[in-house]
Amino acid sequence: MSGEQKAEAKGEQAKGKLKEAAGRLTGNERLTAEGRAEQAKGDAREAKEKAKDAFKH
C-alpha cells in the first residue's frame, strides 16, 4: 500500500470517527451518519489498497 493512500484512508477513518462522535454528542443524526459514511469510505479505500498489494506479490 502506498504511504500516501494509506495516510488518506486513515485520515478519512479518523475524520469520520470525530464526526460521528460530535454528532452523537450534540444529538445531530445527520452528522453521525456522515461520520459513519466517511469511516466506511476510508475502510473501503484501505481494503482496495491491501488487495492491490496482495496481487503484486
N, C-alpha and C positions, 0 to 999 in steps of 0.2 A: 504494500500500500504506500503510495507516495506520501511524503510527510505533509504536503500541503492539503491533499484531500482528506487525510486523517484528521488534521487540525480543523478543517472545515466541518467535518462530521461531528467531532467532539464539541466544537463551538455551538453548532445547532442544537445538539443534545442539551448542553448546559443552559443555553438561552431558553430552550423550551421548558426546562425544569424550573427556571426562575419565573417564567411567565405563568406556568401552572400554579406555582406556589403563591405568586402575587394574586392570581385570580381567586384562589381558594381563600386567601386571607381577607380579600375585600368582598368576597361573595359574587364576583364577576364571572359568570359562567362562560361568556364569550372568550375572555382572556384565558381561562382554564382550558378551554377547548383548543385555542390557538397554541398554547403551550404543549399540549399533548400532540398536536399535529406536527409541530416543529421537532419534537423528540422523535416521532416516527420517521420524519424526513431524514433526520440525522442517522437513525438506525438503518434505514434503507441505504443511504449513501455508504455507510460503513460496511454493510453486508456486500454491497456491489464491489467495493474495492477489495474486500477479502476474497471474493470469488475470482476476481481478476488475478489476484496474486496466486491463488491456488492453481489456476490454469497455466501460469507462467512456468511453474516448476515441473 
